[in-house]
Amino acid sequence: MASYDTDVTQYYNIPSLYPEEWPAELNESDDSDGEDPLSSGPSTSASQRRKSRYAALQRGGSDRRSIVPGSQRTGDGRDNLVQKDEPDPLGSSDSVVRMLKQRGIADDDARVRNRYLLSSTTFSPALFLSQTHSSDSIQSLLEGLEFLSRSIDQKSASLKVLVESNFERFVRAKATIDNVYTEMRNQGAQPDAHPQGWLSQRTSVSGSHMKGSSIGVTERSIPQKNSLTKESEYGVKGIRVPLAEALGKVEEVWGAALGGRQREEGLKAIIEAMSTHREIYEIGSNLVQSIKQRDYEAVVDQYTRARRHAIDARLIADRATASKRPLSDEQVHLILVTGRMWMDVEKQIQVFKRDLWRRLSTIQANTPTMSVDGGPIEEHMELITTLLELGVDDNPVWVWLLGRYDFLKTKIMAFCDRSKVEIEILRRRLANGDKPTPQAVAPYIQRTNRDGVANSKDPLDTELVVELWECVHAYLKKLLSPEGGLLGDVIEFWDTTQSFIDGSKQKLLPAGFEGESRKHHRLSSGGVSDLKDGVIELVNLIRESAVSIFADPPIEDVSLLLSPLPTNPNSPLTGSTPTNSRFRIDPKDVPLPSPRRGEAWEDFAFWPPYANALSGVHYLSQFLILIGTAASEIAAMSPISSGGSTYDKLKLLVSGTRERSVRAVCAAWNKDAEGVKYLEDWTRDSERKDMTKMPGLFVAFESAVLSGMQKILYISEAM
């Protein structure tokens, strides 16, 4: 009896034998299933209205409406789970059919369309990606993969909830599937007779419905398309051919390796080949290690070995081609191993060469390093030697000389421009200040003894004036000093260039592999001429910068000082300006040009405003020593001494600087002489009781100025 109750509730799809209300899902089925696309006309509608309200209970589970939204119904009235349209699985569009229409793919044919729908069993991932996502980038495909993964996770969670909430329905579906499978296995034959009892009552209740079903079963004597003709082929027939092909490929690849003795012989042959050509196999790893350690000699040695092995392999191939004889297995293996090694080595060497060129272009000083044998070697010479050993198309000597020339030219121009601006800022601060009174100037005039020599312990002028004098002195010393100055860098550059021109430096350079770098040992005549012209240009830049500070009036544009100094250690201006360590300027408080008051010092960029003649002759004599020494050093350089206009311009440098200095000193001397009267303090002189100290102080001041003037006019007196 319990089995009978269970069968009744399952057949009519009701929760119990005595339900209290009509199931809601049966109402939905009634509303949806009432639309039959195959029936039309008023007679059909009338027959639909005459149906019993219990007709929904008489339908089988297979005759219900599909729960999948958007599913299709085939021509024979059966539901198909393949939807008419669906969103893009990768999330790029909400309609796959629209994407197909945009790409001109026919969407009217259901078979063609189903190959692009994920819900279809004929869905082709490769075809879908190649047609609908052919122009997508890698990033968009990765985003689509992430979207698909999230969708799968969400649907998996939904499926879990669906299974848990509809477990009994899935059990019934399993029974239906088993019955279908039995029918397919029996080629659609009529199953065994139904058990008697309550089934006979069910037949009487269902009436014509069961009668029609039994008639349909008896008429299907011919096997259906999907019925099983051989149980062993079900689910295997479609992949049998690919499996056979894969098996053949696996046998071809792994058959020899798994073949016992044949495998052993093959492994022995590989070990013997590796032992025989061990050096070839180790060159790549040894080269990597040498490059990391910057062991240039080891890098050159490994690269030379690799080149020799490559030449030997090429000779073997050329001989076989010339003699028209086939290569042996050992020779083929040697050529293949050598070719693979050479590709790896050549790739590493090209990267290493680029690094050497970069370092060679950034080395701007003759910094010594220690070689392997313990002797010092200049870093640029070490890089040039390594490049010549490896073999290069460009001449590294020429490249380094050009780089050094460009660096010195940029450094001289940048240093001079910025230093002149710094000097002008200090000069403006003095000029815009208050003019010192004669009483304030008088104490600095009397700081000389009777021999006309100033006391070195006492300041010769005010603090701001001395600061400007020291700034100009630092500028000229950095510019013109043969030791540590820019002129010294130019002289050193010319000495190095001269050694490459006469070939003395090339004696230390290697010839390269099979003498391929010997062509770089000599500079061309055009290159030598260009280098000489470059040295003359650098010397003229230094000379013009020295002349401009004395001959030109004060500059007006000081905007260059507002730009920050570069922090790169290889920059031409790093730590080189005369006031760099202490000079700071507020961009909002730039000193304005000093007003023109008719003062003599307004025409001189090197003279501090309101400076006395005593401090002027002291510093100007030192300036003339620097200028005279620099002119002598420049004149001794062979490109200058061989003739040309530069030699005459050096004479003008000394004479012009001397003339401007004398004019400035004389103007200040006149101003100071007017204030000598303020030295009178009406105290008796210690030696001449009939006179005060003022005449003696005046004579001492005049003697000091004349002595300094003599040092300016005759440089030899100052040295």
C-alpha positions as CSV (number, residue, x, y, z in Angstrom):
1,M,0.0,0.0,0.0
2,A,2.9,2.4,0.8
3,S,4.4,1.7,-2.6
4,Y,1.0,2.4,-4.2
5,D,0.8,5.8,-2.4
6,T,4.3,6.7,-3.5
7,D,3.6,5.9,-7.1
8,V,0.5,8.0,-7.1
9,T,2.2,11.1,-5.7
10,Q,5.1,10.7,-8.1
11,Y,2.9,10.2,-11.2
12,Y,0.7,13.2,-10.5
13,N,3.6,15.3,-9.1
14,I,1.8,16.2,-5.9
15,P,3.4,16.5,-2.4
16,S,0.8,14.1,-0.7
17,L,-2.3,12.1,-1.4
18,Y,-4.4,14.8,0.2
19,P,-3.0,18.2,-0.8
20,E,-4.5,21.3,0.7
21,E,-3.9,23.6,-2.3
22,W,-3.2,23.5,-6.0
23,P,0.5,23.3,-6.7
24,A,1.8,26.7,-8.1
25,E,4.1,25.1,-10.6
26,L,1.2,23.3,-12.3
27,N,-0.5,26.6,-12.8
28,E,2.6,27.9,-14.5
29,S,2.7,24.8,-16.7
30,D,-0.9,25.3,-17.6
31,D,-0.3,28.8,-18.7
32,S,2.8,28.1,-20.7
33,D,1.8,24.8,-22.2
34,G,-1.4,26.1,-23.5
35,E,0.4,27.8,-26.4
36,D,0.9,25.2,-29.1
37,P,2.6,26.7,-32.2
38,L,1.5,23.7,-34.3
39,S,-2.2,24.2,-33.6
40,S,-4.3,27.1,-35.0
41,G,-7.9,28.0,-35.6
42,P,-11.0,28.4,-33.4
43,S,-11.7,24.6,-33.1
44,T,-8.4,24.0,-31.6
45,S,-8.9,26.9,-29.1
46,A,-12.3,25.4,-28.1
47,S,-10.9,22.0,-27.5
48,Q,-8.2,23.6,-25.3
49,R,-10.8,25.4,-23.2
50,R,-12.8,22.1,-22.8
51,K,-9.8,20.4,-21.2
52,S,-10.2,19.3,-17.6
53,R,-8.4,21.3,-15.0
54,Y,-6.8,18.0,-13.9
55,A,-5.2,17.6,-17.3
56,A,-2.0,19.0,-15.9
57,L,-1.8,16.0,-13.5
58,Q,-2.0,13.6,-16.4
59,R,1.1,14.8,-18.2
60,G,4.3,13.0,-17.8
61,G,7.6,14.5,-16.7
62,S,9.0,14.5,-20.2
63,D,6.0,16.5,-21.6
64,R,6.6,19.5,-19.3
65,R,7.9,22.9,-20.4
66,S,11.7,23.2,-20.3
67,I,12.9,25.1,-17.3
68,V,15.8,26.7,-19.3
69,P,14.8,30.2,-20.4
70,G,15.3,30.9,-24.1
71,S,15.4,27.3,-25.1
72,Q,14.3,26.1,-28.5
73,R,11.6,23.6,-29.5
74,T,12.4,21.4,-32.4
75,G,10.1,20.6,-35.3
76,D,8.9,17.3,-33.7
77,G,7.7,19.2,-30.6
78,R,10.6,18.2,-28.3
79,D,12.4,20.7,-26.2
80,N,16.0,21.5,-27.0
81,L,18.3,22.9,-24.2
82,V,20.3,24.9,-26.8
83,Q,19.2,28.6,-26.5
84,K,18.4,30.8,-29.4
85,D,20.9,33.4,-28.1
86,E,23.2,33.8,-25.1
87,P,25.7,36.3,-23.8
88,D,29.4,36.1,-24.7
89,P,31.0,33.6,-22.2
90,L,34.0,36.0,-22.1
91,G,31.8,38.9,-21.1
92,S,32.5,41.2,-24.0
93,S,28.9,41.3,-25.3
94,D,25.4,40.3,-24.2
95,S,24.5,38.6,-27.5
96,V,26.6,36.0,-29.4
97,V,24.1,36.2,-32.4
98,R,24.7,39.9,-32.7
99,M,28.5,39.3,-32.7
100,L,28.0,36.8,-35.5
101,K,25.9,39.2,-37.6
102,Q,28.5,41.9,-37.2
103,R,31.2,39.5,-38.6
104,G,29.0,38.3,-41.5
105,I,28.5,34.8,-40.2
106,A,25.2,33.1,-41.1
107,D,23.0,32.8,-38.0
108,D,19.9,31.4,-39.7
109,D,21.2,27.9,-39.8
110,A,20.8,26.4,-36.4
111,R,23.7,24.0,-36.9
112,V,26.1,26.8,-37.7
113,R,24.8,28.9,-34.9
114,N,25.0,26.1,-32.3
115,R,28.7,25.8,-32.9
116,Y,29.1,29.3,-31.4
117,L,26.7,28.8,-28.4
118,L,28.2,27.4,-25.2
119,S,24.9,25.6,-24.3
120,S,25.2,23.4,-27.4
121,T,27.0,20.1,-27.5
122,T,28.5,21.1,-30.9
123,F,30.1,24.2,-29.4
124,S,33.6,24.7,-30.8
125,P,36.0,26.8,-28.6
126,A,38.6,27.1,-31.3
127,L,36.1,28.3,-33.9
128,F,34.4,30.6,-31.4
129,L,37.7,32.4,-30.5
130,S,39.0,32.5,-34.0
131,Q,35.8,34.1,-35.4
132,T,34.3,36.3,-32.6
133,H,37.5,37.3,-30.8
134,S,40.1,37.3,-33.6
135,S,41.1,40.9,-33.0
136,D,41.2,40.8,-29.2
137,S,44.4,41.6,-27.4
138,I,46.1,39.3,-24.9
139,Q,45.0,41.5,-22.0
140,S,41.3,41.4,-23.1
141,L,41.5,37.6,-23.5
142,L,43.0,37.3,-20.0
143,E,40.1,39.5,-18.7
144,G,37.6,37.2,-20.5
145,L,39.2,34.2,-18.9
146,E,38.8,35.7,-15.5
147,F,35.2,36.6,-16.3
148,L,34.5,33.0,-17.4
149,S,36.1,31.6,-14.2
150,R,33.8,33.8,-12.1
151,S,30.8,32.7,-14.1
152,I,31.7,29.0,-13.7
153,D,32.1,29.5,-9.9
154,Q,28.7,31.3,-9.7
155,K,26.9,28.7,-11.8
156,S,28.5,25.9,-9.7
157,A,27.2,27.4,-6.6
158,S,23.7,27.8,-8.1
159,L,23.8,24.2,-9.3
160,K,24.7,23.0,-5.9
161,V,21.7,24.9,-4.4
162,L,19.5,23.5,-7.2
163,V,20.5,19.9,-6.6
164,E,20.0,20.3,-2.8
165,S,16.6,21.8,-3.2
166,N,15.4,19.5,-6.0
167,F,16.9,16.2,-5.0
168,E,13.7,14.2,-5.5
169,R,13.3,15.6,-9.0
170,F,16.8,14.6,-9.9
171,V,16.1,11.1,-8.7
172,R,13.1,10.9,-10.9
173,A,15.2,12.3,-13.8
174,K,17.7,9.5,-13.2
175,A,15.0,6.9,-13.5
176,T,13.8,8.5,-16.7
177,I,17.3,8.4,-18.1
178,D,17.7,4.8,-17.2
179,N,14.5,4.0,-19.0
180,V,15.6,5.9,-22.1
181,Y,18.9,4.1,-22.0
182,T,17.2,0.8,-21.8
183,E,15.0,1.7,-24.8
184,M,18.1,2.8,-26.8
185,R,19.9,-0.4,-25.9
186,N,17.0,-2.5,-27.0
187,Q,16.8,-0.5,-30.3
188,G,13.5,1.1,-29.3
189,A,11.7,-2.2,-28.6
190,Q,8.6,-2.3,-26.4
191,P,9.6,-2.8,-22.8
192,D,8.2,-5.5,-20.6
193,A,4.6,-5.5,-19.7
194,H,3.7,-3.1,-16.9
195,P,2.9,-4.6,-13.5
196,Q,-0.8,-5.1,-12.9
197,G,-2.7,-3.7,-10.0
198,W,-2.7,0.0,-9.6
199,L,-1.2,0.5,-13.2
200,S,-4.5,-0.7,-14.6
201,Q,-6.3,1.9,-12.6
202,R,-3.8,4.5,-13.9
203,T,-4.6,3.4,-17.4
204,S,-8.3,3.9,-16.8
205,V,-7.7,7.3,-15.3
206,S,-5.4,8.5,-18.0
207,G,-7.7,7.3,-20.7
208,S,-6.8,8.2,-24.2
209,H,-3.4,9.6,-23.1
210,M,-1.9,6.2,-22.2
211,K,-3.6,4.7,-25.2
212,G,-1.8,7.1,-27.5
213,S,1.5,6.4,-25.8
214,S,1.2,2.7,-26.3
215,I,0.4,3.1,-29.9
216,G,3.5,5.3,-30.4
217,V,5.7,2.6,-28.8
218,T,4.4,-0.2,-30.9
219,E,4.9,1.8,-34.1
220,R,8.6,2.5,-33.5
221,S,9.9,-0.9,-34.6
222,I,12.7,0.8,-36.6
223,P,15.7,1.8,-34.4
224,Q,16.0,5.5,-33.9
225,K,19.0,7.6,-34.9
226,N,20.4,7.8,-31.4
227,S,19.7,4.2,-30.4
228,L,22.7,2.1,-29.4
229,T,23.8,-0.5,-32.0
230,K,26.8,-1.6,-30.0
231,E,27.0,-0.8,-26.3
232,S,30.8,-0.6,-26.4
233,E,30.8,2.2,-28.9
234,Y,28.6,4.5,-26.8
235,G,30.7,7.6,-25.9
236,V,33.9,6.2,-27.5
237,K,33.2,6.3,-31.2
238,G,33.9,10.0,-31.6
239,I,37.4,9.9,-30.0
240,R,38.6,6.6,-31.2
241,V,40.4,8.0,-34.3
242,P,42.2,10.8,-32.3
243,L,43.2,8.3,-29.7
244,A,44.7,6.1,-32.3
245,E,46.7,9.0,-33.8
246,A,47.9,10.1,-30.3
247,L,49.0,6.5,-29.6
248,G,51.0,6.4,-32.8
249,K,52.8,9.7,-32.0
250,V,53.5,8.6,-28.4
251,E,55.0,5.3,-29.7
252,E,57.1,7.3,-32.2
253,V,58.5,9.7,-29.6
254,W,58.9,7.5,-26.5
255,G,59.2,4.1,-28.1
256,A,62.9,4.3,-28.5
257,A,63.4,5.7,-25.0
258,L,61.4,2.9,-23.4
259,G,62.9,0.2,-25.5
260,G,65.3,-1.3,-23.0
261,R,68.7,-1.9,-24.7
262,Q,68.0,0.7,-27.3
263,R,67.3,3.2,-24.6
264,E,70.5,2.3,-22.8
265,E,72.5,2.6,-26.0
266,G,71.0,6.0,-26.7
267,L,71.8,7.3,-23.2
268,K,75.4,6.0,-23.5
269,A,75.8,7.8,-26.8
270,I,74.5,11.1,-25.3
271,I,76.9,10.8,-22.4
272,E,79.8,10.1,-24.7
273,A,79.0,13.0,-26.9
274,M,78.8,15.3,-23.8
275,S,82.1,14.0,-22.6
276,T,83.7,14.5,-26.0
277,H,82.4,18.0,-26.4
278,R,82.4,19.0,-22.8
279,E,84.2,22.3,-23.5
280,I,81.6,23.4,-26.0
281,Y,78.8,22.7,-23.5
282,E,80.5,24.7,-20.8
283,I,81.4,27.8,-22.8
284,G,78.0,29.5,-22.3
285,S,77.9,29.1,-18.5
286,N,81.5,30.1,-18.1
287,L,80.9,33.3,-20.2
288,V,77.9,34.3,-18.1
289,Q,80.0,33.9,-14.9
290,S,82.9,35.9,-16.3
291,I,80.6,38.8,-17.4
292,K,79.0,39.0,-14.0
293,Q,82.5,39.2,-12.4
294,R,83.7,41.7,-15.0
295,D,86.7,39.5,-15.7
296,Y,87.4,41.0,-19.1
297,E,90.3,38.6,-19.8
298,A,88.2,35.6,-19.1
299,V,85.4,36.9,-21.3
300,V,87.8,37.4,-24.2
301,D,89.3,33.9,-23.7
302,Q,85.8,32.2,-23.7
303,Y,84.7,34.2,-26.8
304,T,87.9,33.3,-28.6
305,R,87.3,29.6,-27.9
306,A,83.7,29.9,-29.1
307,R,84.9,31.5,-32.4
308,R,87.4,28.8,-33.0
309,H,84.9,26.0,-32.4
310,A,82.5,27.8,-34.8
311,I,85.2,28.1,-37.5
312,D,86.0,24.4,-37.1
313,A,82.3,23.4,-37.5
314,R,82.0,25.6,-40.5
315,L,85.1,24.0,-42.1
316,I,83.6,20.5,-41.6
317,A,80.4,21.6,-43.4
318,D,82.3,23.3,-46.2
319,R,84.5,20.3,-46.8
320,A,81.5,18.0,-46.9
321,T,79.8,20.3,-49.4
322,A,83.0,20.6,-51.6
323,S,83.5,16.8,-51.6
324,K,79.8,16.0,-51.9
325,R,80.0,13.5,-49.1
326,P,77.4,13.0,-46.5
327,L,78.2,14.0,-42.9
328,S,78.6,11.3,-40.3
329,D,76.3,11.3,-37.2
330,E,79.1,12.6,-35.0
331,Q,79.8,15.4,-37.4
332,V,76.1,16.4,-37.6
333,H,75.9,16.3,-33.8
334,L,79.1,18.5,-33.5
335,I,77.7,21.1,-36.0
336,L,74.4,21.3,-34.2
337,V,75.9,21.6,-30.7
338,T,78.4,24.2,-31.9
339,G,75.6,26.2,-33.7
340,R,73.5,26.3,-30.6
341,M,76.5,27.3,-28.5
342,W,77.5,30.0,-30.9
343,M,74.0,31.6,-30.9
344,D,74.0,31.7,-27.1
345,V,77.5,33.2,-26.9
346,E,76.9,35.7,-29.7
347,K,73.8,37.0,-27.9
348,Q,75.6,37.4,-24.6
349,I,78.6,39.2,-26.3
350,Q,76.3,41.7,-28.1
351,V,74.7,42.7,-24.8
352,F,78.2,42.8,-23.2
353,K,79.5,45.1,-26.0
354,R,76.6,47.5,-25.6
355,D,77.4,47.8,-21.9
356,L,81.1,48.4,-22.7
357,W,80.2,51.2,-25.2
358,R,78.0,52.8,-22.7
359,R,80.6,52.8,-20.0
360,L,83.3,54.0,-22.4
361,S,81.1,57.0,-23.3
362,T,80.5,57.9,-19.6
363,I,84.2,57.7,-18.5
364,Q,85.4,61.3,-18.4
365,A,88.6,61.0,-16.4
366,N,91.7,58.9,-16.6
367,T,90.8,56.9,-13.5
368,P,93.4,54.1,-12.9
369,T,92.3,50.6,-12.1
370,M,94.4,47.5,-11.3
371,S,95.0,44.9,-13.9
372,V,95.3,41.2,-13.3
373,D,99.1,41.3,-13.1
374,G,99.0,44.0,-10.4
375,G,99.9,47.0,-12.6
376,P,97.8,50.1,-12.9
377,I,95.8,50.6,-16.1
378,E,93.5,53.5,-17.1
379,E,89.9,52.4,-17.2
380,H,89.2,53.8,-20.6
381,M,92.2,51.9,-22.0
382,E,90.9,48.7,-20.4
383,L,87.5,49.1,-22.1
384,I,89.2,50.0,-25.4
385,T,91.4,46.9,-25.1
386,T,88.4,44.6,-24.4
387,L,86.4,46.0,-27.3
388,L,89.3,45.5,-29.7
389,E,89.8,41.9,-28.5
390,L,86.1,41.1,-29.0
391,G,86.1,42.8,-32.4
392,V,84.0,45.9,-33.3
393,D,83.2,47.8,-36.4
394,D,83.7,51.3,-34.9
395,N,87.0,52.5,-33.6
396,P,86.7,52.7,-29.8
397,V,89.7,55.0,-29.6
398,W,88.0,57.6,-31.9
399,V,84.7,57.2,-30.0
400,W,86.3,57.8,-26.7
401,L,88.3,60.9,-27.9
402,L,85.1,62.4,-29.4
403,G,83.2,61.7,-26.2
404,R,86.0,63.3,-24.1
405,Y,86.0,66.4,-26.4
406,D,82.2,66.9,-26.2
407,F,82.3,66.5,-22.4
408,L,85.1,69.1,-22.0
409,K,83.4,71.6,-24.4
410,T,80.1,71.3,-22.5
411,K,81.9,71.5,-19.2
412,I,83.8,74.7,-20.1
413,M,80.7,76.5,-21.5
414,A,78.4,75.5,-18.6
415,F,81.0,76.4,-15.9
416,C,81.8,79.8,-17.4
417,D,78.2,80.8,-17.9
418,R,77.1,79.9,-14.4
419,S,80.2,81.3,-12.7
420,K,79.7,84.7,-14.4
421,V,76.1,84.8,-13.2
422,E,77.3,84.0,-9.6
423,I,79.9,86.8,-9.8
424,E,77.2,89.2,-11.1
425,I,74.8,88.4,-8.2
426,L,77.5,89.2,-5.7
427,R,78.4,92.4,-7.5
428,R,74.8,93.5,-7.6
429,R,74.4,92.9,-3.8
430,L,77.4,95.2,-3.2
431,A,76.2,97.8,-5.7
432,N,72.7,98.0,-4.3
433,G,74.0,98.4,-0.8
434,D,74.9,101.6,1.0
435,K,78.0,103.5,-0.2
436,P,80.6,103.3,2.5
437,T,81.7,106.6,4.0
438,P,85.2,107.9,3.8
439,Q,85.6,107.4,7.5
440,A,84.7,103.7,7.0
441,V,87.3,103.3,4.2
442,A,90.1,105.0,6.0
443,P,91.0,102.2,8.4
444,Y,91.6,99.8,5.4
445,I,94.0,102.3,3.8
446,Q,96.3,102.7,6.7
447,R,96.9,98.9,7.1
448,T,100.4,99.1,5.5
449,N,103.8,99.6,7.0
450,R,106.3,102.2,6.0
451,D,107.7,99.9,3.3
452,G,104.4,99.8,1.6
453,V,103.6,96.2,2.4
454,A,100.1,95.3,3.6
455,N,99.7,93.3,6.7
456,S,98.6,89.8,5.7
457,K,96.7,89.2,8.9
458,D,94.4,92.2,8.5
459,P,91.6,92.3,5.9
460,L,92.2,94.6,2.9
461,D,88.6,95.6,2.5
462,T,85.1,94.9,3.7
463,E,83.8,91.3,4.0
464,L,81.5,91.5,1.0
465,V,84.3,93.0,-1.2
466,V,86.7,90.3,-0.2
467,E,84.1,87.7,-0.9
468,L,83.7,88.9,-4.5
469,W,87.4,89.1,-5.0
470,E,87.8,85.5,-3.8
471,C,84.9,84.4,-6.1
472,V,86.6,85.9,-9.1
473,H,89.9,84.3,-8.0
474,A,88.3,80.9,-7.7
475,Y,86.7,81.2,-11.1
476,L,90.0,82.1,-12.8
477,K,91.9,79.4,-10.9
478,K,89.4,76.7,-11.9
479,L,89.4,77.9,-15.5
480,L,93.1,78.6,-16.1
481,S,95.1,76.4,-13.6
482,P,97.2,73.8,-15.4
483,E,96.8,71.5,-12.4
484,G,93.2,70.7,-11.5
485,G,91.6,73.3,-13.7
486,L,89.8,73.1,-17.0
487,L,92.9,74.1,-18.8
488,G,94.7,71.2,-17.2
489,D,92.0,68.9,-18.5
490,V,92.4,70.2,-22.0
491,I,96.2,69.8,-21.8
492,E,95.8,66.3,-20.6
493,F,93.3,65.5,-23.3
494,W,95.8,66.8,-25.9
495,D,98.6,64.7,-24.5
496,T,96.4,61.6,-24.7
497,T,95.3,62.5,-28.2
498,Q,99.0,63.1,-29.2
499,S,99.9,59.7,-27.9
500,F,97.3,58.1,-30.1
501,I,98.3,60.2,-33.1
502,D,102.0,59.3,-33.0
503,G,101.1,55.6,-32.2
504,S,102.8,55.3,-28.8
505,K,99.5,54.3,-27.1
506,Q,98.7,51.7,-29.8
507,K,101.7,49.6,-28.7
508,L,99.6,48.6,-25.7
509,L,96.5,47.7,-27.8
510,P,95.7,44.2,-29.0
511,A,95.3,43.2,-32.6
512,G,92.2,41.2,-31.9
513,F,91.1,37.8,-33.2
514,E,93.2,37.0,-36.3
515,G,94.3,40.7,-36.5
516,E,90.8,42.0,-37.2
517,S,91.2,45.0,-34.9
518,R,94.5,46.2,-36.3
519,K,92.7,48.6,-38.6
520,H,91.7,50.6,-35.5
521,H,95.3,51.2,-34.4
522,R,95.8,54.2,-36.6
523,L,93.7,57.4,-36.8
524,S,92.9,58.7,-40.2
525,S,94.4,62.0,-41.4
526,G,91.0,63.6,-41.4
527,G,90.4,62.4,-37.8
528,V,93.8,63.8,-36.7
529,S,93.0,67.2,-38.3
530,D,89.6,67.2,-36.6
531,L,91.1,66.4,-33.2
532,K,93.6,69.3,-33.6
533,D,90.8,71.7,-34.5
534,G,88.9,70.5,-31.5
535,V,91.8,71.2,-29.1
536,I,92.1,74.7,-30.6
537,E,88.4,75.2,-30.1
538,L,88.6,74.2,-26.5
539,V,91.6,76.6,-25.9
540,N,89.7,79.4,-27.5
541,L,86.7,78.8,-25.3
542,I,88.9,79.1,-22.2
543,R,90.7,82.2,-23.6
544,E,87.4,83.9,-24.5
545,S,85.9,83.1,-21.1
546,A,88.9,84.7,-19.4
547,V,88.8,87.8,-21.6
548,S,85.1,88.3,-21.2
549,I,85.3,88.7,-17.4
550,F,87.7,91.6,-17.8
551,A,86.7,93.2,-21.1
552,D,82.9,92.9,-21.1
553,P,80.6,95.0,-19.0
554,P,78.5,93.3,-16.3
555,I,75.9,90.8,-17.6
556,E,72.2,91.6,-17.4
557,D,70.5,88.1,-17.6
558,V,71.0,86.1,-14.4
559,S,68.1,83.6,-15.0
560,L,70.6,80.8,-15.5
561,L,71.2,80.7,-11.7
562,L,67.6,79.9,-11.0
563,S,67.9,76.4,-12.7
564,P,69.2,73.7,-10.2
565,L,72.5,72.1,-10.6
566,P,72.5,68.6,-12.0
567,T,72.9,65.7,-9.5
568,N,74.5,63.3,-11.9
569,P,78.1,62.7,-10.9
570,N,79.1,62.7,-14.6
571,S,77.5,66.0,-15.3
572,P,79.9,68.8,-16.3
573,L,78.8,71.2,-13.6
574,T,78.8,68.8,-10.6
575,G,80.7,70.5,-7.8
576,S,82.7,72.9,-10.0
577,T,81.3,76.4,-9.7
578,P,83.3,78.8,-7.5
579,T,80.5,79.4,-5.0
580,N,78.7,76.2,-5.2
581,S,79.3,75.2,-1.6
582,R,77.9,78.3,0.0
583,F,76.0,80.2,-2.7
584,R,72.2,80.1,-2.4
585,I,69.7,82.4,-4.0
586,D,66.0,82.9,-3.5
587,P,64.2,82.9,-6.9
588,K,61.7,85.5,-5.5
589,D,64.5,87.8,-4.3
590,V,66.9,88.2,-7.3
591,P,69.0,91.4,-7.0
592,L,68.1,94.0,-9.6
593,P,70.7,95.6,-11.8
594,S,72.5,98.4,-10.0
595,P,71.5,101.9,-10.9
596,R,73.9,104.0,-13.0
597,R,75.5,106.6,-10.8
598,G,78.5,107.5,-12.9
599,E,80.9,105.4,-10.9
600,A,84.0,104.0,-12.6
601,W,83.5,100.5,-11.4
602,E,80.1,100.2,-13.2
603,D,81.9,99.3,-16.4
604,F,83.9,96.4,-14.9
605,A,82.4,93.0,-14.2
606,F,85.4,91.8,-12.2
607,W,85.8,94.9,-9.9
608,P,83.7,94.8,-6.7
609,P,81.8,98.1,-6.2
610,Y,83.3,100.5,-3.7
611,A,86.5,98.4,-3.4
612,N,89.7,100.2,-2.5
613,A,92.9,100.2,-4.7
614,L,94.9,98.3,-2.0
615,S,92.7,95.2,-2.3
616,G,92.5,95.7,-6.1
617,V,96.2,95.5,-6.7
618,H,96.6,92.6,-4.3
619,Y,94.1,90.4,-6.1
620,L,94.7,91.6,-9.7
621,S,98.4,90.8,-9.4
622,Q,97.4,87.2,-8.6
623,F,94.9,87.2,-11.5
624,L,97.6,88.3,-13.9
625,I,99.9,85.5,-12.7
626,L,97.2,82.9,-13.5
627,I,96.5,84.5,-16.9
628,G,100.2,84.7,-17.8
629,T,101.0,81.2,-16.8
630,A,97.9,79.9,-18.7
631,A,98.9,81.8,-21.8
632,S,102.4,80.2,-21.6
633,E,101.0,76.7,-21.2
634,I,98.6,77.2,-24.1
635,A,101.3,78.6,-26.4
636,A,103.4,75.5,-25.7
637,M,100.8,73.1,-27.2
638,S,101.8,72.0,-30.7
639,P,98.4,72.9,-32.4
640,I,98.9,76.5,-31.1
641,S,102.6,76.9,-31.5
642,S,102.4,75.7,-35.1
643,G,100.9,79.1,-36.1
644,G,97.5,80.5,-36.6
645,S,95.5,83.3,-35.0
646,T,95.2,81.7,-31.6
647,Y,98.8,82.6,-30.7
648,D,98.2,86.3,-31.4
649,K,94.9,86.2,-29.5
650,L,96.8,84.9,-26.4
651,K,99.0,88.1,-26.5
652,L,95.8,90.1,-26.6
653,L,94.5,88.2,-23.6
654,V,97.4,89.3,-21.5
655,S,97.7,92.8,-22.7
656,G,93.9,93.5,-22.7
657,T,93.6,92.1,-19.1
658,R,96.5,94.2,-17.9
659,E,95.0,97.4,-19.5
660,R,91.6,96.9,-17.9
661,S,93.1,96.1,-14.6
662,V,95.2,99.2,-14.6
663,R,92.2,101.4,-15.5
664,A,90.2,100.0,-12.7
665,V,93.0,100.4,-10.1
666,C,93.6,104.0,-11.2
667,A,89.9,104.9,-10.8
668,A,89.8,103.4,-7.3
669,W,93.2,105.0,-6.5
670,N,91.8,108.4,-7.2
671,K,88.8,107.8,-4.9
672,D,91.0,106.5,-2.1
673,A,93.3,109.5,-2.4
674,E,90.4,111.8,-1.7
675,G,89.8,110.1,1.5
676,V,93.4,110.1,2.7
677,K,92.7,113.3,4.7
678,Y,90.6,111.2,7.1
679,L,93.7,109.5,8.2
680,E,94.7,112.6,10.1
681,D,94.4,112.0,13.8
682,W,96.8,114.8,14.9
683,T,99.2,112.5,16.7
684,R,102.9,113.0,16.4
685,D,105.0,110.6,14.3
686,S,107.3,108.5,16.4
687,E,110.4,109.3,14.2
688,R,109.7,112.9,13.1
689,K,108.3,114.8,16.0
690,D,107.5,117.9,13.9
691,M,104.9,115.9,11.8
692,T,101.8,113.9,12.4
693,K,101.4,110.3,11.3
694,M,99.2,111.2,8.3
695,P,102.0,111.9,5.8
696,G,103.7,108.7,6.6
697,L,100.5,106.7,6.3
698,F,99.8,108.4,2.9
699,V,103.3,107.5,1.6
700,A,102.9,103.9,2.8
701,F,99.6,103.6,1.0
702,E,101.0,105.1,-2.2
703,S,104.0,102.8,-2.1
704,A,101.7,99.7,-1.6
705,V,99.6,100.7,-4.6
706,L,102.6,101.4,-6.8
707,S,104.2,98.1,-5.8
708,G,101.0,96.2,-6.7
709,M,100.7,98.2,-10.0
710,Q,104.2,97.1,-10.9
711,K,103.2,93.5,-10.4
712,I,100.2,94.0,-12.7
713,L,102.3,95.6,-15.4
714,Y,105.2,93.2,-15.2
715,I,104.0,89.7,-14.5
716,S,107.5,88.5,-13.7
717,E,107.6,90.9,-10.7
718,A,104.5,89.2,-9.3
719,M,105.8,85.6,-9.7
